[in-house]
Amino acid sequence: MEVLLEQLERFAEVLAVSRTRHASSWGRVAVRRSLCWARYLRHVHGRFRLRGPVRAALEGRLRRLRLRPAPLGGDAAPAAPCPESGPPLSFEGLGCGEQLLALGLLENASLPSPALHELLQRLRPEGPAEPSEEGLGNRLAELARRRAASQLLRPLLGSGPAQPDPVLRRTEAELLLLRLRQEAEAEPGAEALLLDRLWQQLPQPRWLAVVAEALLLPPAPGPRGAACAPDEDDPGSPSDLGPAPAAPLLAWLLSRPAPLAALCRLLPAPLLASLAGRHADLAEACLDLLWDWAGHLHFDLTKGAWVGSDPEGLTWERLRDCFRCFCQAPAPLSLQARIALDSCRARDGGFEAPGLSVWTDLEREERSDDFSKITYLGLNLRF
Amino acid sequence: MAQDTLDTSLNFEFWLNKAVAWGQATTLESQQDVCLHLPQLQKFLQQIYETLKHMDFHTAIQRFPLIGQLLGRLCWNPFVIGYDENQKILMWCLCCLYCSEPWNTIELEVNIWIRSLLCHLLSSSKLGLNEVGTVSQALGYTSPDYYPKLLKNMVLSLANELRVNHLNGFSIGKTIPDKQIKAMSLLCIPLLTLPDILPLLEALLTYQGDESKEILCSEFLEGVNESFLQKKIALSESAVLSLWLRHLPSLEKATLHLFENLISRHRNASPEEMECFIKDSLLPQAACHPSIFRIVDEIFWNALLETNGTSEVLTVIQVFTRCFVQAFQKNNDQLKFPLKSYFPYTSPSLIMVLLQNPKDLPRGLWCQHLNHISEILKKIVEDQSTQSCRSLFEHWFLFIHFGEWADIAAEELLMLRAESPATLLWLLAFYYNPHDQNQQRTQTMVDAAEAHGHIMKLFGRTPLSVKDLQDVTDTRHPRIQRLIRHLLLNFLLLSPDGYKIAQEFIITQTDEIASELLNLIARITYRWNRLGVETQRPAKLAKDLLQELQCYTMKSEFL
């Protein structure tokens, strides 16, 4: 067992190095050996894939590896994994370790020719010396085929370069939830760190769209016993993620005022309403936030409209759109929204005339909407 | 070989020109042209690889100076890459050309070019896809992680759109125009054998447009059918049914493929094995739809005519009909068509009486039932007003479908359970000689009765010799030879004395007759097994006999 764990560590290092300039020192033997390890660990993954003590031990070791600074022989390496060295190795990553290694080496411009040549020979049918080596070429070819298939089918999905691509969003959302689960297994609390980092790193509209999609993904089909094997081809499928995959994401969102505010401000109103309709906690938080913002609006007599004191803050139009969508959402949310409107209006004095209380005016808008019977088709619109 | 080299060189130029013309396959014409040439291109690439694998870069360049252009262009054509094994072969070719120790600038540049081309094939970093890297990269995932997911989501989204489009067609108005659906089917052609695509294939196959014209392109339908017949994709029953309903050539091809399997490739298949093949082909289930049944039946009819009604074809039709009836009776929830729609030119009473499964009748009543069948058929045949050649053969063809009853008639004649052997003999005579005119038929009946009597006398004779058997089958009655052989065979299986010399007798026959007899034995044992008949000892003996004879015939063919 100890030998296995050592090899696991060795391979994780190797995988990390394969993507950096340190690979320039690799020769044929290094490539051969690393592929050998990758293959061996793939078999290990196949054998211990169903949860059990061996898998737990391997995952534990991988967890500890991530916290330890990577020894890169002399160079002071940063404690956090640098982006170019690729993702930290997870147990599931062992299943496609060979492919990850091969792709890493292929994409690494600093790998010398003889080393790459060694790799390429092993992709050919005559290349592998042993029968157990076969398959890497086939798997990579399958990857190429799938990539071509995505490229072929893409134009059919109808979204232009300017519009966001719903299929892409969905895939990214699934990957996000998968990563969150992996982080949670590695170490409790790591999910929040990851989400913080992503919030800093990615452009806001992009990130928020993915978060929204992830929160709207359909839940798992039903309770599954521990004896069920996870889907080998698709580890991130909703059924494998457990009963409440988005729980950590929701928790993070509710505990971070900045992302929550950005969500309420930037997400298209109908999408926000779908989210709120699905997660009661979020609905409450959003309504609180909207109430808070509404307090910052004052009525400008010269313009005859409500304006905000903060030019970056919420506008009257946004507030109105949000409430409009909330009130037209299905049951608990619409009721919640209307009650909020009523109570806030009452608190402000219960006026009927416009321009005195922002809540009165909001409610007038809702009433006129109801009167003219505008309906949004399919409130679970997902943009 | 010099000829081969010449061929490959000429072909090389041809394919390079094609690759240049196709570009990245962005226009409809280029897409259609690529799809047309995909199988040959794959063969050609395989040939190229076979040549390249023994060469290094320099030899390869001398042999194929423009290899770089060809490989490069093909790698940028997603239709080419998406098809079957093209991507694998192209990858292998590139791996062959990579220089392990580059000595000069050219080799260095070649290496860089090969590496970038492989990266283009495999990884996501330089993509035409809209920023697909950003979030996924930030999450730490690479292509092996997300291409399967991305593709799965794309397929599901498209399949869903198709379904919704279909439902919306009547009220709100379609979101996907017909032209785009045709384009969709074209785009799927290279991807047919990719398992991820299956939901989309099924959605396309079951899609019904408003027009009566076919929306999907025919190359797509042919490709799906071909892949299905070669067992490269696992379509659901309803998808296959849709395919065959909308594309007649596919149905015909599927039926002929089944026939070929049963008659040529698996010549010695027992009826049990035939049943497996037939059920696997999904044709009986599809044939519950009368239009499909009629077409399959037509093909059987032609096969019968072409082969002059050999025993093998009769068996195939019999087993197929059995599978069809099973599927038809199981088809509870779906729309059940009236029986007349399957056999429109025949009398409904005949259909009903033939449809009766012998398993559901007590054995003692079989004779009675046979008499009933005989009566009805006789009436139809001798009725002057319906006496058209066509009608006669339609009824005979119907009888062939349920030829099990003829087999039972022969057996009952031998077991002497019939009250009036003449009726059963008539049935058997009609089975083998439907075209007899009135006078001929009378003569046939006389001859048949004589032969029957002769065979019954063999029961008592001991010791029985092969010569005795040959006396029966001599050419005294040339026109009823098959009937006589059928009766004689039953005798050989049912009488202990007959069984002893059966093998000896069959060996002395011509190959054609021997295979006819073997086929009959197989049919008889199949029936006995199915009906759970108490002739257990004869059943086992028959099976042994069959095996020995099959070994013998295979040996003699080999010699």
Boltz contact constraints between the chains, C-beta under 6 A:
constraints:
  - contact:
      token1: [A, 87]
      token2: [B, 140]
      max_distance: 6.0
  - contact:
      token1: [A, 96]
      token2: [B, 144]
      max_distance: 6.0
  - contact:
      token1: [A, 99]
      token2: [B, 144]
      max_distance: 6.0
  - contact:
      token1: [A, 103]
      token2: [B, 123]
      max_distance: 6.0
  - contact:
      token1: [A, 106]
      token2: [B, 118]
      max_distance: 6.0
  - contact:
      token1: [A, 106]
      token2: [B, 119]
      max_distance: 6.0
  - contact:
      token1: [A, 107]
      token2: [B, 119]
      max_distance: 6.0
  - contact:
      token1: [A, 107]
      token2: [B, 123]
      max_distance: 6.0
  - contact:
      token1: [A, 113]
      token2: [B, 102]
      max_distance: 6.0
  - contact:
      token1: [A, 113]
      token2: [B, 111]
      max_distance: 6.0
  - contact:
      token1: [A, 114]
      token2: [B, 100]
      max_distance: 6.0
  - contact:
      token1: [A, 117]
      token2: [B, 98]
      max_distance: 6.0
  - contact:
      token1: [A, 117]
      token2: [B, 100]
      max_distance: 6.0
  - contact:
      token1: [A, 120]
      token2: [B, 95]
      max_distance: 6.0
  - contact:
      token1: [A, 120]
      token2: [B, 98]
      max_distance: 6.0
  - contact:
      token1: [A, 123]
      token2: [B, 95]
      max_distance: 6.0
  - contact:
      token1: [A, 124]
      token2: [B, 92]
      max_distance: 6.0
  - contact:
      token1: [A, 124]
      token2: [B, 95]
      max_distance: 6.0
  - contact:
      token1: [A, 140]
      token2: [B, 122]
      max_distance: 6.0
  - contact:
      token1: [A, 141]
      token2: [B, 87]
      max_distance: 6.0
  - contact:
      token1: [A, 141]
      token2: [B, 88]
      max_distance: 6.0
  - contact:
      token1: [A, 141]
      token2: [B, 91]
      max_distance: 6.0
  - contact:
      token1: [A, 143]
      token2: [B, 122]
      max_distance: 6.0
  - contact:
      token1: [A, 143]
      token2: [B, 143]
      max_distance: 6.0
  - contact:
      token1: [A, 143]
      token2: [B, 144]
      max_distance: 6.0
  - contact:
      token1: [A, 144]
      token2: [B, 87]
      max_distance: 6.0
  - contact:
      token1: [A, 144]
      token2: [B, 121]
      max_distance: 6.0
  - contact:
      token1: [A, 144]
      token2: [B, 122]
      max_distance: 6.0
  - contact:
      token1: [A, 145]
      token2: [B, 82]
      max_distance: 6.0
  - contact:
      token1: [A, 145]
      token2: [B, 87]
      max_distance: 6.0
  - contact:
      token1: [A, 146]
      token2: [B, 147]
      max_distance: 6.0
  - contact:
      token1: [A, 146]
      token2: [B, 151]
      max_distance: 6.0
  - contact:
      token1: [A, 147]
      token2: [B, 147]
      max_distance: 6.0
  - contact:
      token1: [A, 148]
      token2: [B, 78]
      max_distance: 6.0
  - contact:
      token1: [A, 148]
      token2: [B, 81]
      max_distance: 6.0
  - contact:
      token1: [A, 148]
      token2: [B, 82]
      max_distance: 6.0
  - contact:
      token1: [A, 149]
      token2: [B, 82]
      max_distance: 6.0
  - contact:
      token1: [A, 149]
      token2: [B, 151]
      max_distance: 6.0
  - contact:
      token1: [A, 149]
      token2: [B, 191]
      max_distance: 6.0
  - contact:
      token1: [A, 149]
      token2: [B, 194]
      max_distance: 6.0
  - contact:
      token1: [A, 150]
      token2: [B, 150]
      max_distance: 6.0
  - contact:
      token1: [A, 150]
      token2: [B, 151]
      max_distance: 6.0
  - contact:
      token1: [A, 151]
      token2: [B, 78]
      max_distance: 6.0
  - contact:
      token1: [A, 152]
      token2: [B, 78]
      max_distance: 6.0
  - contact:
      token1: [A, 152]
      token2: [B, 82]
      max_distance: 6.0
  - contact:
      token1: [A, 152]
      token2: [B, 187]
      max_distance: 6.0
  - contact:
      token1: [A, 153]
      token2: [B, 154]
      max_distance: 6.0
  - contact:
      token1: [A, 156]
      token2: [B, 184]
      max_distance: 6.0
  - contact:
      token1: [A, 167]
      token2: [B, 153]
      max_distance: 6.0
  - contact:
      token1: [A, 167]
      token2: [B, 154]
      max_distance: 6.0
  - contact:
      token1: [A, 167]
      token2: [B, 157]
      max_distance: 6.0
  - contact:
      token1: [A, 170]
      token2: [B, 153]
      max_distance: 6.0
  - contact:
      token1: [A, 171]
      token2: [B, 146]
      max_distance: 6.0
  - contact:
      token1: [A, 171]
      token2: [B, 149]
      max_distance: 6.0
  - contact:
      token1: [A, 171]
      token2: [B, 150]
      max_distance: 6.0
  - contact:
      token1: [A, 171]
      token2: [B, 153]
      max_distance: 6.0
  - contact:
      token1: [A, 172]
      token2: [B, 135]
      max_distance: 6.0
  - contact:
      token1: [A, 174]
      token2: [B, 149]
      max_distance: 6.0
  - contact:
      token1: [A, 175]
      token2: [B, 136]
      max_distance: 6.0
  - contact:
      token1: [A, 175]
      token2: [B, 139]
      max_distance: 6.0
  - contact:
      token1: [A, 175]
      token2: [B, 141]
      max_distance: 6.0
  - contact:
      token1: [A, 175]
      token2: [B, 146]
      max_distance: 6.0
  - contact:
      token1: [A, 179]
      token2: [B, 139]
      max_distance: 6.0
  - contact:
      token1: [A, 198]
      token2: [B, 138]
      max_distance: 6.0
  - contact:
      token1: [A, 201]
      token2: [B, 138]
      max_distance: 6.0
  - contact:
      token1: [A, 202]
      token2: [B, 138]
      max_distance: 6.0
  - contact:
      token1: [A, 210]
      token2: [B, 135]
      max_distance: 6.0
